[in-house]
Amino acid sequence: FLSQFKTEADVSKFLKQLHAQVLEKMLEGEMDAHLGYEKNSVAGNNSGNSRNGSYPKKIQTEHGETVITIPRDRNGQFEPIAVPKHESRGLSIEK
């Protein structure tokens, strides 16, 4: 695993990608909690609100600028905590 990192830039790129993936998973978890069911669950059928795709958002993290996908719900009530609406800075994973 460690042999793939030849330079500091390689490590930085890996950390940037890992941070983006973690934020996206956190957002998916927030959406699950918001809707009350997991993605593709039959419990969401006829629930009155459901997932409605996602949109890309450019954010600034400790590892530089990156683009992540933010899930959205059909009613437009989802308020993400990890990456708040109208902000371009994601929360630190440690927070």
N, CA, C and O of each residue as an XYZ file, in Angstrom:
380
protein
N       0.827     -1.200      0.000
C       0.000      0.000      0.000
C       0.866      1.256      0.000
O       0.651      2.163     -0.805
N       1.837      1.308      0.895
C       2.681      2.502      1.021
C       3.601      2.711     -0.170
O       4.060      3.827     -0.410
N       3.876      1.646     -0.919
C       4.791      1.774     -2.053
C       4.217      2.629     -3.184
O       4.962      3.078     -4.055
N       2.914      2.857     -3.180
C       2.317      3.678     -4.237
C       2.602      5.169     -4.062
O       2.401      5.950     -4.992
N       3.064      5.565     -2.891
C       3.340      6.966     -2.621
C       4.826      7.246     -2.822
O       5.665      6.859     -2.008
N       5.130      7.922     -3.917
C       6.528      8.218     -4.247
C       6.934      9.616     -3.783
O       8.093      9.856     -3.444
N       5.964     10.538     -3.770
C       6.275     11.918     -3.407
C       5.241     12.428     -2.405
O       4.223     11.786     -2.143
N       5.538     13.592     -1.862
C       4.597     14.234     -0.947
C       3.296     14.581     -1.673
O       2.221     14.544     -1.074
N       3.393     14.916     -2.955
C       2.202     15.246     -3.755
C       1.281     14.027     -3.880
O       0.058     14.168     -3.881
N       1.878     12.823     -3.987
C       1.076     11.597     -4.062
C       0.283     11.392     -2.771
O      -0.893     11.030     -2.809
N       0.924     11.621     -1.647
C       0.259     11.477     -0.347
C      -0.844     12.524     -0.215
O      -1.940     12.218      0.255
N      -0.560     13.739     -0.622
C      -1.536     14.819     -0.539
C      -2.760     14.518     -1.412
O      -3.896     14.738     -0.992
N      -2.525     14.019     -2.619
C      -3.620     13.671     -3.526
C      -4.477     12.561     -2.927
O      -5.705     12.618     -2.999
N      -3.842     11.559     -2.340
C      -4.567     10.460     -1.713
C      -5.424     10.963     -0.548
O      -6.589     10.583     -0.426
N      -4.855     11.809      0.301
C      -5.596     12.344      1.440
C      -6.772     13.205      0.984
O      -7.835     13.183      1.604
N      -6.587     13.951     -0.078
C      -7.655     14.786     -0.626
C      -8.816     13.910     -1.104
O      -9.978     14.205     -0.822
N      -8.498     12.836     -1.825
C      -9.532     11.918     -2.315
C     -10.220     11.193     -1.163
O     -11.438     11.019     -1.174
N      -9.448     10.776     -0.181
C     -10.008     10.080      0.972
C     -10.946     11.003      1.749
O     -12.023     10.582      2.173
N     -10.542     12.245      1.935
C     -11.358     13.222      2.649
C     -12.683     13.435      1.919
O     -13.739     13.486      2.551
N     -12.632     13.559      0.594
C     -13.846     13.748     -0.196
C     -14.772     12.537     -0.065
O     -15.985     12.700      0.074
N     -14.218     11.343     -0.108
C     -15.031     10.124      0.015
C     -15.684     10.036      1.384
O     -16.849      9.653      1.491
N     -14.955     10.382      2.419
C     -15.505     10.352      3.777
C     -16.634     11.368      3.909
O     -17.676     11.056      4.486
N     -16.447     12.568      3.389
C     -17.503     13.579      3.450
C     -18.758     13.119      2.714
O     -19.871     13.325      3.198
N     -18.586     12.498      1.550
C     -19.737     12.020      0.789
C     -20.477     10.921      1.539
O     -21.707     10.892      1.527
N     -19.756     10.024      2.186
C     -20.397      8.968      2.983
C     -21.125      9.558      4.190
O     -22.207      9.099      4.555
N     -20.528     10.575      4.804
C     -21.183     11.248      5.927
C     -22.490     11.891      5.462
O     -23.504     11.812      6.155
N     -22.465     12.521      4.299
C     -23.663     13.158      3.756
C     -24.742     12.125      3.441
O     -25.926     12.370      3.675
N     -24.339     10.976      2.914
C     -25.314      9.905      2.652
C     -25.939      9.428      3.968
O     -27.140      9.167      4.033
N     -25.116      9.317      5.009
C     -25.636      8.932      6.324
C     -26.599      9.971      6.880
O     -27.617      9.629      7.481
N     -26.267     11.245      6.673
C     -27.168     12.311      7.106
C     -28.496     12.227      6.361
O     -29.557     12.442      6.948
N     -28.438     11.915      5.062
C     -29.667     11.794      4.278
C     -30.489     10.604      4.778
O     -31.711     10.702      4.891
N     -29.833      9.491      5.077
C     -30.542      8.325      5.637
C     -31.280      8.718      6.917
O     -32.446      8.370      7.102
N     -30.597      9.438      7.789
C     -31.201      9.855      9.056
C     -32.338     10.847      8.813
O     -33.367     10.785      9.486
N     -32.163     11.746      7.870
C     -33.182     12.748      7.558
C     -34.464     12.090      7.039
O     -35.569     12.447      7.447
N     -34.297     11.120      6.129
C     -35.461     10.481      5.530
C     -36.023      9.353      6.391
O     -37.202      9.016      6.293
N     -35.175      8.776      7.232
C     -35.637      7.698      8.100
C     -35.514      6.315      7.490
O     -36.040      5.350      8.043
N     -34.832      6.201      6.367
C     -34.604      4.895      5.747
C     -33.344      4.952      4.899
O     -32.918      6.025      4.470
N     -32.746      3.777      4.660
C     -31.519      3.712      3.876
C     -31.827      3.759      2.388
O     -32.950      3.488      1.964
N     -30.829      4.101      1.612
C     -30.980      4.180      0.163
C     -31.455      2.837     -0.391
O     -30.984      1.784      0.038
N     -32.372      2.874     -1.330
C     -32.951      1.707     -2.003
C     -33.796      0.819     -1.094
O     -34.120     -0.307     -1.472
N     -34.155      1.291      0.077
C     -34.997      0.523      0.987
C     -36.459      0.664      0.570
O     -36.896      1.737      0.156
N     -37.210     -0.435      0.685
C     -38.634     -0.378      0.352
C     -39.400      0.446      1.377
O     -40.535      0.847      1.120
N     -38.801      0.704      2.531
C     -39.452      1.519      3.558
C     -39.697      2.941      3.063
O     -40.544      3.650      3.606
N     -38.966      3.356      2.045
C     -39.124      4.705      1.522
C     -40.254      4.857      0.521
O     -40.608      5.979      0.159
N     -40.830      3.746      0.067
C     -41.926      3.822     -0.901
C     -43.122      4.554     -0.299
O     -43.570      4.237      0.803
N     -43.626      5.526     -1.031
C     -44.792      6.316     -0.605
C     -44.593      6.971      0.762
O     -45.542      7.092      1.536
N     -43.371      7.390      1.057
C     -43.083      7.998      2.362
C     -43.356      9.504      2.383
O     -43.332     10.121      3.448
N     -43.609     10.088      1.236
C     -43.862     11.519      1.182
C     -42.625     12.332      0.856
O     -42.742     13.473      0.410
N     -41.456     11.779      1.067
C     -40.207     12.433      0.711
C     -39.217     11.345      0.330
O     -39.222     10.263      0.917
N     -38.389     11.622     -0.628
C     -37.416     10.623     -1.068
C     -36.187     11.314     -1.620
O     -36.151     12.536     -1.760
N     -35.188     10.516     -1.928
C     -33.966     11.056     -2.520
C     -34.305     11.600     -3.908
O     -35.194     11.092     -4.591
N     -33.594     12.621     -4.299
C     -33.825     13.243     -5.602
C     -32.490     13.549     -6.251
O     -32.239     14.675     -6.681
N     -31.636     12.541     -6.319
C     -30.341     12.712     -6.959
C     -29.350     13.460     -6.096
O     -29.424     13.442     -4.867
N     -28.423     14.117     -6.764
C     -27.387     14.859     -6.051
C     -26.885     15.966     -6.968
O     -27.230     16.025     -8.148
N     -26.073     16.830     -6.407
C     -25.476     17.892     -7.198
C     -24.023     18.051     -6.773
O     -23.681     17.801     -5.617
N     -23.165     18.467     -7.706
C     -21.755     18.664     -7.356
C     -21.564     19.978     -6.611
O     -22.252     20.965     -6.872
N     -20.623     19.971     -5.685
C     -20.303     21.188     -4.949
C     -18.794     21.260     -4.759
O     -18.162     20.299     -4.321
N     -18.240     22.395     -5.090
C     -16.802     22.614     -4.919
C     -16.583     23.142     -3.509
O     -17.173     24.147     -3.113
N     -15.735     22.459     -2.760
C     -15.463     22.872     -1.388
C     -13.964     22.997     -1.159
O     -13.155     22.439     -1.900
N     -13.621     23.724     -0.142
C     -12.234     23.902      0.283
C     -12.024     23.086      1.550
O     -12.749     23.262      2.528
N     -11.049     22.205      1.541
C     -10.744     21.385      2.713
C      -9.312     21.635      3.145
O      -8.603     22.445      2.549
N      -8.896     20.933      4.188
C      -7.518     21.056      4.662
C      -6.522     20.621      3.595
O      -5.351     21.000      3.630
N      -7.005     19.811      2.638
C      -6.130     19.232      1.622
C      -6.279     19.909      0.267
O      -5.744     19.426     -0.731
N      -6.997     21.016      0.226
C      -7.172     21.759     -1.018
C      -8.602     21.710     -1.523
O      -9.495     21.181     -0.861
N      -8.803     22.268     -2.698
C     -10.130     22.350     -3.288
C     -10.508     21.012     -3.918
O      -9.686     20.366     -4.569
N     -11.752     20.609     -3.719
C     -12.235     19.360     -4.291
C     -13.720     19.489     -4.599
O     -14.398     20.372     -4.074
N     -14.214     18.607     -5.449
C     -15.632     18.586     -5.797
C     -16.240     17.317     -5.221
O     -15.748     16.214     -5.458
N     -17.323     17.489     -4.457
C     -18.037     16.347     -3.889
C     -19.483     16.392     -4.361
O     -19.951     17.414     -4.862
N     -20.190     15.268     -4.196
C     -21.604     15.237     -4.554
C     -22.441     15.339     -3.287
O     -22.219     14.615     -2.316
N     -23.395     16.239     -3.316
C     -24.290     16.481     -2.190
C     -25.644     15.864     -2.521
O     -26.242     16.230     -3.533
N     -26.150     14.941     -1.702
C     -27.473     14.371     -1.987
C     -28.571     15.396     -1.714
O     -28.398     16.312     -0.910
N     -29.693     15.228     -2.392
C     -30.821     16.116     -2.141
C     -32.105     15.296     -2.042
O     -32.205     14.191     -2.576
N     -33.071     15.863     -1.352
C     -34.355     15.185     -1.206
C     -35.402     15.913     -2.040
O     -35.234     17.077     -2.403
N     -36.463     15.216     -2.327
C     -37.501     15.739     -3.209
C     -38.162     16.998     -2.643
O     -38.503     17.905     -3.402
N     -38.346     17.066     -1.336
C     -39.013     18.215     -0.721
C     -38.075     19.396     -0.477
O     -38.533     20.476     -0.106
N     -36.777     19.207     -0.678
C     -35.813     20.290     -0.482
C     -35.609     20.684      0.969
O     -35.234     21.820      1.256
N     -35.852     19.751      1.894
C     -35.732     20.048      3.322
C     -34.419     19.571      3.926
O     -34.143     19.853      5.091
N     -33.611     18.857      3.163
C     -32.360     18.314      3.691
C     -31.371     19.438      3.953
O     -31.019     20.192      3.046
N     -30.922     19.545      5.208
C     -29.936     20.540      5.628
C     -28.680     19.810      6.099
O     -28.599     19.425      7.265
N     -27.699     19.613      5.215
C     -26.500     18.879      5.603
C     -25.699     19.580      6.699
O     -25.604     20.807      6.726
N     -25.133     18.794      7.590
C     -24.313     19.330      8.675
C     -22.834     19.315      8.287
O     -22.104     20.265      8.568
N     -22.395     18.224      7.637
C     -20.979     18.081      7.283
C     -20.526     19.173      6.318
O     -19.409     19.678      6.427
N     -21.394     19.535      5.375
C     -21.104     20.596      4.417
C     -22.369     21.456      4.331
O     -23.223     21.211      3.479
N     -22.493     22.453      5.198
C     -23.711     23.266      5.233
C     -24.005     23.969      3.910
O     -23.098     24.296      3.145
N     -25.289     24.191      3.662
C     -25.690     24.912      2.456
C     -25.069     26.304      2.457
O     -24.884     26.917      3.509
N     -24.755     26.785      1.273
C     -24.225     28.131      1.046
C     -22.847     28.356      1.680
O     -22.434     29.499      1.880
N     -22.145     27.276      1.991
C     -20.776     27.397      2.499
C     -19.858     26.570      1.606
O     -20.251     25.513      1.114
N     -18.664     27.041      1.403
C     -17.728     26.333      0.544
C     -16.619     25.641      1.313
O     -15.658     25.145      0.725
N     -16.756     25.612      2.618
C     -15.756     24.933      3.442
C     -16.407     23.776      4.156
O     -17.361     23.962      4.911
N     -15.899     22.582      3.924
C     -16.419     21.413      4.612
C     -15.883     21.352      6.022
O     -14.790     21.844      6.300
N     -16.643     20.757      6.904
C     -16.164     20.574      8.261
C     -14.997     19.608      8.268
O     -14.924     18.709      7.430
N     -14.115     19.784      9.178
C     -13.019     18.846      9.335
C     -13.582     17.506      9.774
O     -14.524     17.459     10.566
N     -13.028     16.440      9.280
C     -13.502     15.096      9.628
C     -13.434     14.880     11.137
O     -14.283     14.202     11.716
N     -12.426     15.457     11.758
C     -12.279     15.289     13.199
C     -13.455     15.898     13.969
O     -13.799     15.415     15.048
N     -14.077     16.954     13.424
C     -15.193     17.614     14.084
C     -16.443     16.788     13.901
O     -17.510     17.168     14.384
